[in-house]
Amino acid sequence: MSSARDFILGNLAKGRSAVTPVPDYALPGWTYDVPEHFIAKAKLSVADVHTIAAPDDAPEAILSILAAQGLLPRLHLPKVSPLNALPWHRAPGLSVVSEPPTGADSAFSRADYGIAETGTLVFFSAPQSASSWHYRPGREFVLLPRDSIVPRLEDIIAHVRSRGGMPATLNLVTGPSRTADIEQTIELGAHGPRALDILIVG
């Protein structure tokens, strides 16, 4: 039994030693306008994209979008979110609440990065930004600084390495949640928001 075991382990060790190292690969240069490419790709994913001049303009922009859609003027925001410091008094009539949202509610968050190649939002989990909030609401508003948009996913991977490791969770969100599992028909809101509004700052 021992000799058979040694034989098998020996062959496995030989196989591992024969693995060819992965060669370095240089990505081709990025030639598109990074923010504009992100906007185009995000719109193709059925996200709504809005541009605001400064983060302080977010409350009024959110209230305007909710009113245009005939939605309840109420927004869910975690108590610990830095977004609570925005001037919400500039959006009279908009109620900001801290309890977790349901599928009938709207919520607000800030993306850490955007990926231009695919129109994807990147969220790092942290004490002030729980990952579960990206799956709970029926509509999610996301604040994204223009200078936080990078060309490719590889840029995010490089940043994660430079910061010393992965966050507990890294969420990549491209457009509203959807599925085509049933008769190949697209259904929005399968595992998260049915609508996604991106507020690009700058």
Residue, then its C-alpha position, 0 to 999 in steps of 0.5 A: m500500500s505504501s509503495a503504491r501511495d509513493f508511486i502516485l505521489g511521485n507522479l503527481a510531483k513530477g507533473r507539478s514540476a513540469v508545469t510551464p510558468v505563465p508568460d508575462y502578457a502586455l495588454p494592448g494600449w487603451t485608445y478610447d476615452v475612458p469615461e465615455h466608453f464606460i457610459a456607452k457600455a453601461k447604457l448597453s447593459v440597460a443602466d441609466v447614466h446621469t452626470i452631476a457636477a459634484p457629489d453635493d448635487a446627488p440628493e437633488a438628482i436622485l429626487s428628480i429621478l424618483a419623481a420622473q419615475g413616479l416612485l416613492p421619494r424615499l431612499h435607503l442608506p446605511k447609518v454608517s455610510p459616508l454618503n449621509a454627510l451629503p446635503w440632503h436638505r437640498a432635496p426637500g420631500l426626499s426621506v432618507v432612512s437607514e433600515p435595509p431596503t426591500g425589493a420595493d425600495s430604492a437605495f444609494s451607494r458609492a462605487d469604488y471603481g468603474i470598468a470602462e471596457t464593460g460598463t461595470l461597477v466595482f464595490f469593495s466590501a467594508p464596515q461602511s458598505a455592506s455587500s448585501w445592500h447591492y442585492r436588496p433594493g428594487r432600484e439602486f443609485v450609485l455615485l461614481p467619481r469620473d476619475s475612478i473609472v479605469p480601462r480594464l478589469e486588470d487595472i482593478i486587479a493591480h489595485v487590489r494587489s497594491r493595497g495588500g490583498m482582497p477585501a472580504t468581498l469584491n462585487l462586480v455589477t454590470g447593469p440591473s440584475r437579470t436572468a434568461d433561465i426561463e424560456q430564454t426571456i430576459e427578466l430584470g430583478a432576478h437576484g438584485p435591483r431591477a433598475l440601476d442609476i449611475l451618477i457620474v461626478g465630474 
